[in-house]
Amino acid sequence: SELEKLSLYAYKRPITAQDVRAMVSDASEEKSWTLTDGLGRRNPRQAMHALRELRRDDQKPLQLLATISNQYRLILQVKAYQQRGLRDPKLIAAELLGEKRSSFPVEKALALPSQSSFEALTAILGRLLEADMAMKSGADQDTELDLLVAELTQRGS
């Protein structure tokens, strides 16, 4: 169990908040991956469910927009590396994220269906910028995010 892991990790000393953060997985991070997977696979049910869960966890709309934007930016960058012939996730991650970072985000990007062209991804990034500007200019942030997720999960986009 998680408590046993914490106990072993602390080994004969009191368990601290830092120990808990180090050992217990962050559920909201997993939900963020579920959201971006749903978007990448154009699965509206999965994406909207993850969005609702993240809102219940008090994730702010602009934080969620940043998560979505970062994922699409990464997908575009990974696609560019693939086009140049680089396919190893660890090498791509080292180039994009730094030597000591996990290759997991790159592996997730590589696992998504390769249905988006550079033009489509560039258009998505433009739409993300529009949503950002609208959310910072008085539009209802939750509504804007709902519309964005609905658009990004449409099959023809």
N, C-alpha and C positions, 0 to 999 in steps of 0.2 A: 504494500500500500504506500501511498504518498507519505504518510506519517513515519513509516519505517525507513523510507529513503532519507527523510529529513533527519531522523535520529542518527542514522549511520553517517550522514554527511557531517553533522555537528560533532559527533564522537566525543562523548563525555563533557560537553560544555552546553550551556543553555542555547536553545535555538533562537536565532535572531530574525528580524524581518528581512535582512539581507539574505540569509540562508533560504528563507521561503521564496523570495524572488528568484534566487539562483536555481532552485530545485523544482518548483511547481510551474507547469506550463501555463502560458497566458492564453486563456480561452478566447479572448477577443482577437488575438493574433490568428488563431485558427479560423475564427469566423470571418476575418478579413480575407484569408486565403479562399474560403468558401465563396465569398462575394466575388472576388476576382476570377475564380474558376468559373462561376456561373456566368459572368460577363464574357469571358473568353470563349466559353462553349455555347454562348447565346442561349442560355437556359434561364428564361425569365423567372420561373418558379424558384429555382435555387438562389438566384441573385436577390430577388425581393425578400425571400425568407431570411437570408443572411443579413440583408440591410435592416430588416425589422429587429433581428436579434442584436445587431450592433447598436441600434438606437436604444434598445432596452438596457444595454450596457453603458448608456450615456455617452456613446461616441457622437461627437459633434459633426454636423453636416460638412463643414470645411475640412475636418480631419478625414472623413470618408472620401471626399472628393480628392484629397491629396493621395490617399491610398490607391484609388482608382487610376489617377493620373500617373503615379509612379509605375504602376503595373503596365499600362499601355506604353509608356516611355521605354520601359525595359524590354517589352516585346519588340518594339521597333528597333532598339539597339541590338538585340539578339538576332533579329532577322538580318540586319546589316552585317553582322559578323558571319552568319551562315552564308550569306551571299559572297563573302570574301573567302569562303572555304573553311572557316573555323567552325567545328561542330562539337568539340569537347566542352561540356558544361563547366568543368573546373577551370579550363583555360579562359573561357569567356568570362566567367565570374571573376577571375583574377584581374582581367583587363578592365572590366566594368566596375567592380565593387571593391577591389583591393585584394591583395594576397591572402589576408587572414580572414576574409569573409566566407561564409558558407556559399556553396554553389546551388543551394536549394532554390532560391528565386529564379535562377537561370534555368534549372531543370524544370520548374513549373512552367516557365514561359515556353520552353522547347516542347513540352508535352501537350500544349494547346494545339488544336487543329490549325494547320497552316493555311487558313482560308483568307487571311487578310493580306492584301497587297500593301506596298508602301503607301500608295495613294489613299487607300482606305484607312490605314493607321494614321496618316497625316490628317485626314479629315476628322477622325475621332479626336485627335489631339486638339484640333481647332474647336470642336464641339465642347471639349472639356474646358478650354479657355473661355468660351462663351458662358458656360455654366458658372465658372469661377467669377467672372465679371458680374453676371446677373446676381449671384449670391452675395457679392460684396456691394451691390448697388441697390439693395432694398427688396429684391425678389424674395419670396418665401423660400428659405433654404431647403426645407424638407420637400416641398413640392418640386423645386428645381431638380433635386437629387432623384426623386421618383421618376420624373420625366426623362432624365438622363439615363437611368438604368433601363427604363422601358425602351428607349431608343437604341441603346447599345445591345440589347438582347433581341432586337428584331432580326429576323433571318436574312433579309436582303441588305442590311447595312454594311 
